[in-house]
């Protein structure tokens, strides 16, 4: 009984860490997209000049 509970808690903690890891990866992805978009706009501004 105690072992099952311990296993459940460990699974829950692992899922939380996985969730946090995925969120940080997702945020990093958005950051990169925004950076690329910014570079693209800077480039087009230079071409307009």
N, C-alpha and C positions, 0 to 999 in steps of 0.2 A: 504493500500500500504506500509506504513512505517512498519507496523506490520509484513507483509510478508517478507520484507527485513531483519528485525531484526531476524525473525525465520530462514531465510536462513543463515545469518551470524552465529547464534548460532549453527545450524547444522554443518556448515563448521568447526567451532572451535572444536565442540565435535568430529568430524571425525578426525581432526588433533591430538587431544589428544589420541584418540583410536589408531591411527596409531603409535604415539610415544610409547604408552604403549605396543603395540604388538611388535614393534621393540626391545624395551628393554627386553621384555620377551624372544624373539627370541635370542638376544645376550646372555642372561643369560643361555639359553639352550645350545648354542654353547660353552660357557665357561665351563659348567658342563661336556659336552662331551669331551672337550680338557683335562680337569682335570682327568676324568676317564681314558682316553687314556694314559695320562702321568703316572698315578698310575700303569696302566697295564704294561707299558713299564719298569717302575722301578722294578716291581715285576718280570718280565721275566729276567731283567738284574741280579737280585739277584739270581734267580734260575740258570742262566748260570754260575755264580760265584760258 
